[in-house]
């Protein structure tokens, strides 16, 4: 999932380009139609649910981890878009920020899995 998320390839067999916008879209940060758009608002409603006390602590920890990872991933993806144009920048700088964004996406994915387990949601 993650490697596909970071690459956009041309249909005519051209070079694949790493794309930060795909990261932001997957995290629900681009459009109201994105699947995870403002999911943190849903997380805040959990306090009104009848959730097992043992799972509640794990849930809140995972939701904090989600918010942190999402914020960092978004920041790194956004910054990567300008990496080539900054003094001392270039494709290596873009890659550096996208790699950091990718690490944060992995952490966000892990947090989301924990949240789903706590809420007994399966897909």
C-alpha positions as CSV (number, residue, x, y, z in Angstrom):
1,X,0.0,0.0,0.0
2,X,2.6,2.5,1.1
3,X,5.0,2.2,-1.9
4,X,2.0,2.6,-4.3
5,X,0.9,5.6,-2.3
6,X,4.1,7.5,-2.9
7,X,4.5,6.8,-6.6
8,X,2.6,8.0,-9.6
9,X,3.6,6.4,-12.9
10,X,2.7,7.5,-16.4
11,X,0.5,5.2,-18.4
12,X,2.9,5.3,-21.4
13,X,5.7,3.5,-19.4
14,X,7.5,6.7,-18.5
15,X,9.3,7.4,-15.3
16,X,7.5,7.0,-12.0
17,X,7.4,10.1,-9.9
18,X,7.1,10.3,-6.1
19,X,4.0,12.3,-5.3
20,X,3.4,13.9,-1.9
21,X,-0.2,14.8,-2.8
22,X,-1.2,11.1,-2.8
23,X,-0.1,10.9,0.9
24,X,-2.2,13.9,1.9
25,X,-5.2,12.4,0.0
26,X,-4.9,9.0,1.7
27,X,-4.8,10.6,5.1
28,X,-8.0,12.6,4.4
29,X,-6.3,15.9,4.2
30,X,-7.2,17.0,0.6
31,X,-11.0,16.8,0.1
32,X,-14.2,16.3,2.0
33,X,-14.7,13.2,-0.1
34,X,-11.5,11.5,1.1
35,X,-12.3,8.4,3.2
36,X,-10.5,9.6,6.3
37,X,-11.4,13.3,6.1
38,X,-11.6,14.7,9.6
39,X,-11.7,11.2,11.2
40,X,-10.3,12.8,14.4
41,X,-13.8,14.2,15.0
42,X,-15.2,10.7,15.0
43,X,-12.6,9.7,17.5
44,X,-13.7,12.4,19.9
45,X,-17.2,10.9,20.0
46,X,-16.0,7.7,21.4
47,X,-16.2,9.1,24.9
48,X,-20.0,8.8,24.5
49,X,-19.8,5.2,23.7
50,X,-20.0,2.3,26.1
51,X,-16.4,1.1,25.6
52,X,-14.6,-1.4,27.8
53,X,-12.3,0.5,30.3
54,X,-9.3,-1.7,29.3
55,X,-9.8,-0.7,25.7
56,X,-10.5,3.0,26.4
57,X,-6.9,3.7,27.4
58,X,-5.5,1.9,24.3
59,X,-8.0,3.8,22.2
60,X,-7.0,7.2,23.4
61,X,-3.3,6.4,23.1
62,X,-3.8,5.2,19.6
63,X,-5.9,8.3,18.6
64,X,-3.1,10.5,20.0
65,X,-0.6,8.5,18.0
66,X,-2.8,8.8,14.9
67,X,-3.1,12.6,15.2
68,X,0.7,13.0,15.8
69,X,1.7,10.7,12.9
70,X,-0.9,12.3,10.6
71,X,0.3,15.8,11.4
72,X,4.0,14.9,10.8
73,X,3.3,13.0,7.6
74,X,1.3,15.9,6.3
75,X,4.0,18.4,7.1
76,X,6.8,16.3,5.6
77,X,4.7,15.6,2.5
78,X,4.0,19.3,2.1
79,X,7.6,20.3,2.6
80,X,8.8,17.7,0.1
81,X,6.9,19.5,-2.7
82,X,9.3,22.4,-2.4
83,X,12.5,20.4,-1.8
84,X,13.8,20.8,-5.4
85,X,13.4,24.6,-5.4
86,X,15.0,25.4,-2.0
87,X,18.7,26.4,-1.9
88,X,20.7,23.2,-1.5
89,X,17.7,21.3,-2.5
90,X,17.1,18.7,-5.2
91,X,15.6,15.3,-5.8
92,X,17.5,14.0,-2.8
93,X,15.8,16.6,-0.5
94,X,12.4,15.6,-1.9
95,X,13.2,12.0,-1.2
96,X,14.4,12.7,2.3
97,X,11.1,14.4,3.2
98,X,9.0,11.8,1.5
99,X,10.8,9.0,3.3
100,X,10.1,10.7,6.6
101,X,6.5,11.1,5.6
102,X,6.3,7.4,4.7
103,X,7.6,6.5,8.2
104,X,4.8,8.6,9.7
105,X,2.2,7.0,7.4
106,X,3.3,3.5,8.8
107,X,2.8,4.8,12.3
108,X,-0.6,6.3,11.4
109,X,-1.6,3.0,9.9
110,X,-0.6,1.1,13.0
111,X,-2.5,3.5,15.2
112,X,-5.6,3.2,13.0
113,X,-5.5,-0.6,13.3
114,X,-5.4,-0.3,17.1
115,X,-8.3,2.1,17.0
116,X,-10.3,-0.3,14.9
117,X,-9.5,-3.2,17.3
118,X,-10.6,-1.2,20.3
119,X,-13.9,-0.3,18.6
120,X,-14.2,-3.9,17.3
121,X,-14.4,-2.6,13.7
122,X,-13.3,-5.0,10.9
123,X,-13.0,-4.4,7.2
